[in-house]
Amino acid sequence: MTDMHEVVVDSLRVSLTSQQRVIVLKDIQNDLYIPIWIGTFESESIVVALQEIEVSRPQTHDLLKNVIQALGARLKHVELSKIQADTFYSFLVLEYGETEYRVDSRPSDAIALAIRCHVPIFVDTEVIFSAGVRPEKDMRLKKTTAEDRIPHVNLEEEIDASLEKNLSVFDDFLKNIDLGSAPDGPDSDEDRKSGNDEPDKPDTDLLLPL
């Protein structure tokens, strides 16, 4: 499996504004990180598995694990095989007797199951080169080798880039407001009384406990 890199879950992040979740995978051999947007349910399931929290009844990923074991099969590992149109594709690699099966899966489901089964998570080399980022000052190398094409970026800025774009128009509006030129009409005092005196809070990320 020379064209695969083993990764581990580095962190789970949640936006205070949109409540969107991002799981960050880290290449164990290099200082490379892969952020992947996932759903709320999947992120909670991953946190439960990482913290080994006991639940009263099996969750969906617990059920899948139990079904695989009940059929006499085992999960060898999971693979993130490619990225296409900003969508990651992954597989569950199952072993049943002498036969190996590759089952198509969403990355979030594959990761949640891999953690429960204590098996490795592998990412294809091409996915590492196209989606991997380094947590350093933003710069792009001009060399032509595949590894040198990996951008050096601030990881949090990379994750929040899409959210900041949505807020840019609102930020420009706030910067152009001249509070000193507000009219003294009959509605002015009422507007000021009903306004929010607290300063705007920036969109920030929280780390979910692992």
C-alpha positions in Angstrom: 0.0 0.0 0.0 2.8 2.4 -1.1 0.3 4.9 -2.6 -1.5 5.4 0.7 -0.8 7.6 3.7 -2.0 6.7 7.2 -3.8 9.5 9.0 -5.4 10.0 12.4 -8.1 12.3 13.7 -6.4 15.5 14.8 -9.5 17.5 15.9 -13.1 18.3 15.3 -14.2 21.9 14.9 -17.5 23.7 14.9 -18.4 27.1 13.7 -20.2 29.4 16.3 -22.1 31.1 13.5 -23.2 28.2 11.2 -22.7 25.2 13.5 -21.1 23.4 10.6 -18.6 20.7 11.6 -15.2 20.0 10.2 -13.0 17.0 10.9 -9.3 17.5 10.5 -7.1 14.5 9.6 -3.4 14.5 10.1 -0.8 12.5 8.1 1.2 10.7 10.7 4.4 10.9 8.5 4.2 14.5 7.5 3.0 17.8 8.8 -0.1 17.7 6.6 -3.7 18.2 7.5 -6.9 17.4 5.6 -10.1 19.3 6.6 -13.4 17.6 5.7 -16.9 19.1 6.2 -19.2 16.5 7.9 -22.7 16.5 9.3 -23.7 17.1 12.9 -24.8 13.6 13.6 -21.6 12.1 12.2 -19.4 14.5 14.2 -21.2 13.5 17.4 -20.8 9.9 16.6 -17.1 10.3 16.1 -16.7 12.1 19.4 -18.6 9.3 21.2 -16.2 6.8 19.6 -13.1 8.8 20.4 -14.0 9.3 24.0 -15.4 5.8 24.3 -18.6 7.0 25.8 -21.0 4.3 26.8 -24.5 4.6 25.3 -27.6 2.8 26.5 -28.5 1.6 23.0 -26.4 1.0 19.8 -26.1 4.0 17.5 -26.1 3.6 13.8 -22.3 3.1 13.5 -22.4 0.7 16.5 -25.1 -1.3 14.7 -23.0 -1.5 11.5 -20.0 -2.7 13.5 -22.1 -5.4 15.2 -23.6 -6.6 11.9 -20.1 -7.0 10.4 -18.9 -9.0 13.4 -22.1 -11.1 13.5 -21.6 -12.1 9.9 -18.1 -13.3 10.7 -16.3 -10.6 8.7 -13.9 -7.9 9.9 -13.0 -4.4 8.9 -9.4 -4.3 7.9 -9.1 -0.5 7.3 -10.8 2.4 5.5 -9.5 4.4 2.6 -10.2 7.9 1.3 -9.6 7.1 -2.3 -10.2 10.3 -4.2 -11.6 13.8 -4.2 -13.8 15.0 -7.1 -15.7 18.3 -7.3 -14.8 19.1 -3.6 -16.3 15.7 -2.6 -14.3 13.0 -0.9 -14.9 9.4 -1.7 -14.0 6.5 0.6 -14.3 2.7 1.0 -14.7 0.2 3.8 -12.2 -2.6 3.2 -13.8 -5.7 4.6 -12.4 -9.2 4.9 -14.6 -12.3 4.9 -12.7 -15.6 4.9 -10.2 -15.4 2.0 -12.2 -12.7 0.2 -11.8 -8.9 0.4 -14.7 -6.5 -0.2 -14.6 -2.8 -0.9 -17.8 -1.0 0.1 -18.4 2.6 -1.0 -18.9 4.9 2.0 -19.0 8.5 3.0 -15.7 9.6 4.7 -17.5 10.6 8.0 -19.2 7.1 8.2 -16.0 5.3 7.4 -14.0 7.3 10.0 -16.7 6.7 12.7 -16.6 3.0 12.0 -12.8 2.8 11.8 -12.5 4.4 15.3 -15.0 1.9 16.7 -13.2 -1.1 15.2 -9.7 0.3 16.0 -8.4 0.0 12.4 -6.2 2.3 10.4 -7.4 5.2 8.2 -5.6 5.6 4.9 -5.7 8.4 2.4 -4.6 8.1 -1.2 -1.4 10.0 -2.1 -3.2 12.1 -4.8 -5.8 13.2 -2.2 -3.0 14.2 0.2 -1.4 16.3 -2.6 -4.6 18.0 -3.7 -6.3 18.5 -0.3 -3.5 18.5 2.2 -2.5 21.8 3.9 0.4 22.8 6.1 -0.3 25.0 9.2 2.2 27.7 8.2 2.2 31.2 6.6 0.2 31.2 3.4 2.5 30.5 0.4 2.6 28.3 -2.7 5.7 26.7 -4.0 6.5 26.9 -7.7 8.3 23.5 -8.0 6.6 20.9 -10.2 6.9 17.9 -8.0 3.6 16.6 -6.5 4.7 17.1 -2.9 5.9 20.7 -3.5 2.4 21.6 -4.9 1.0 21.2 -1.3 0.1 24.8 -0.1 1.4 26.1 3.2 -1.6 27.7 4.8 -3.0 28.7 8.2 -5.3 25.8 9.0 -8.0 27.8 10.7 -8.1 30.3 7.9 -8.4 27.5 5.4 -11.4 26.0 7.2 -13.1 29.3 7.7 -12.5 30.7 4.2 -16.0 29.9 2.9 -17.7 31.3 6.0 -15.7 34.6 5.8 -16.8 35.1 2.2 -20.4 35.0 3.3 -19.7 37.7 5.9 -17.6 40.0 3.7 -20.6 42.1 2.4 -21.9 42.6 5.9 -18.5 43.6 7.1 -18.2 46.3 4.4 -21.6 47.6 5.4 -20.6 48.0 9.0 -17.4 49.8 8.2 -19.3 52.4 6.1 -21.8 53.3 8.8 -21.3 56.9 10.2 -22.9 56.9 13.6 -22.3 60.6 14.1 -24.5 61.5 11.1 -27.6 59.7 12.5 -30.7 61.9 12.1 -32.4 63.5 15.2 -35.9 62.6 14.0 -38.6 61.2 16.2 -37.6 57.6 15.6 -33.9 58.2 16.4 -34.1 57.7 20.2 -36.3 54.7 19.9 -34.0 53.1 17.4 -31.0 53.6 19.7 -32.9 52.2 22.7 -33.8 49.0 20.8 -30.4 48.5 19.4 -27.8 46.0 20.6 -25.1 47.7 22.6 -22.8 44.6 22.5 -20.0 44.6 19.9 -20.2 42.2 17.0 -18.6 38.8 17.9 -16.4 37.3 15.2 -17.1 34.0 13.7 -14.7 31.6 15.5 -14.1 27.9 15.7 -14.5 25.7 18.8 -12.7 22.4 19.3 -15.1 19.7 20.2 -13.7 17.6 23.1 -12.0 14.5 21.9 
